Amino acid sequence: MMKTFLRKSAVQILLGLVVALTLFLPGLLYNMFAENPLTWFRGEYLWMFWAFGIVLCACPSFRLSATVLTGLAFLELTQFASLAFTHEYITPSTIGLMLIEYLDVAESTVANSIHFLHVPLVVLLPYLLCLEILRRTWAFPFKSRWFVIFVIAFLVFPLVRIKTDTDRDDIVNFFPTAKNPTLVNTLNSYSLYFGVLLPESLFGRTVAHQFPEYQIRETGIPTSPMTVVLVMGESLTPNHMSLYGYGRKTTPFLEELTGDPDFVHRKGYSAANATRAALPMFYTLQYHPLDENRLRRQDSNLFLLAKQHGFRTWYLSAQNSNCLNGVNLGAIDVMITADTRPELFEREKDEGLLELVREVPSGGKNFIVVHQRNVHLPYQTNIEHRPAFQRFPTEGLSFEDSTINAYDNAVLYADYLYRQLLQELRQRTDGPLYVFFTSDHGENLGDNGHWGHDRLDLVSSVVPIMFYARGGDGRYVREMRQKPPATHYQLGKMIARMLGYDIRNPAEEGGVVYVNGVASQGRSGYMRFRVSGNGELRDLRVFRPPFEAVEGKGRENVKRVTHSIPR
């Protein structure tokens, strides 16, 4: 009896491992054909898939288990077809478009199938092999109809998570990310579309907003080497930078730079009040929070624009890869994040970014994004490895004083990083060098009694916008001085011009700024206001969902409007 139990248990565990490896194997095989290999880094998924495999093998019906695996294989086929054809993970909006234009999708698939024969191979071979192994060994493991419940629970878990997560309004949180196995990305996208977006559309909880397409014109750029760098800060507010008049000397290096005629700085407004809402808008040049065309089409994606004009694209981040949820990763040649090099950032913190910049070969054309982490809660943790920058005491003080001091220490450390980064770039780059500095959003530090940035307000949308140039076209410095970008959107358009594109948005409103809330696509509300030539803010309005249809140049019909907001 005991021998039988042990034998069945061993077979069950081994077959569960076979299923788990099957779920991982398509991604591994696809890497053999991909220009930019897929990566994932969370080991807990192996245990999750293994547990799923064990309960799947315990189902009493082979037909049921085979149906489940066949369904997963079909979904993975659509995922890898998207990766092969568009170099992008399949997203909820892609799924919706695929179902609407299924005839065009089918025609394109047939017409281009000769170029993507590896797609069905990398998916079907592992799944067919797994099914054959299960068929031959089906009688050996334990069987119980109760295990069917666990199989169902696994399949609906992504939808349950989306529905119950505290960030469920920010749907971009559940978009594909490079740190997940492809199957997890696939289930998330299909669950989000069929479980959230489609029901909302069918039952009238959302409306279709009509925005005109961007007009993208190529202007051409020199073929000689040049480097365009975007340094994306984290939670950095100009209100605590001495460069902008703050009482404490938190940015001594940046203040030194003001004597350089090729350095320009001003205050501006972020695209949104939270990282995962702001960055997709920034990198795709999304102007209006409700304009879904940018995330869906990706034709104004800065990485894609750069790559099309011969730039090698780099994304170097001290944060996790999910900060780029909603951005097509296929146009990024080199992507290194805290997910891929955890030991580097655990040891060096943000100074690990300097090490990565040193790995960028000199010469040629490069578009480099450097995403910091250090000015983020908990502020003190991100600089604890560098006592020299803990200038302001944090022990034995009130919460307010301790938090402000820790933040100012983090800003001081960021200033040091800017010095080191510019030094590296000056030494290692050939040809013109253009460097932009900004932040994903600002930060409340007791302003109107608020702390952090997870709310829709003006304080946490104010960010620094700085620019440094060495050599190259002097018109960019003149433009920054005479008509500096006041928003992430305007800054993104300027970067696009350096990459060789003139981008026109027919729905753009002169002097009007939009700031999204903490959730993408306006799902937690957004702000609209005007900024005059002298920087004066007026006509502030806050829009909260549900929205009525928006067409053209921001003619919103609003359910609820708030005019008072902390400044």
Secondary structure, 3 states (H helix, E strand, C coil): CHHHHHHHHHHHHHHHHHHHHHHHHHHHHHCCCCCCCCCCCCCHHHHHHHHHHHHHHCCCCHHHHHHHHHHHHHHHHHHHHHHHHHCCCCCHHHHHHHHHCHHHHHHHHHHHHHHHCHHHHHHHHHHHHHHHHHHHHCCCCCCCCCHHHHHHHHHHHHHHHHHHCCCCCCHHHHCCCCCCCHHHHHHHHHHHHHHHHHHHHHCCCCCCCECCCCEEEECCCCCCCEEEEEEEECCCCHHHCHHHCCCCCCCHHHHHHCCCCCEEEEEEECCECCHHHHHHHHHCCCCCCCCCHHHHHCCCCHHHHHHHCCCEEEEEECCCHHHHCCCCHHHCCEEECCCCCHHHHHHHHHHHHHHHHHCCCCCCEEEEEEECCCCCCCHHHHHCCCHHHCCCCCCCCCHHHHHHHHHHHHHHHHHHHHHHHHHHHHHHCCCCEEEEEEECCCCEEEECCEEECCCCCCHHHEEEEEEEEECCCCHHHHHHHHCCCCEHHHHHHHHHHHCCEEEECCCCCCCEEEEECCCHHHCCCEEEEEECCCCCEEEEEEECCCECCCECCCCCCECCEECCCCC
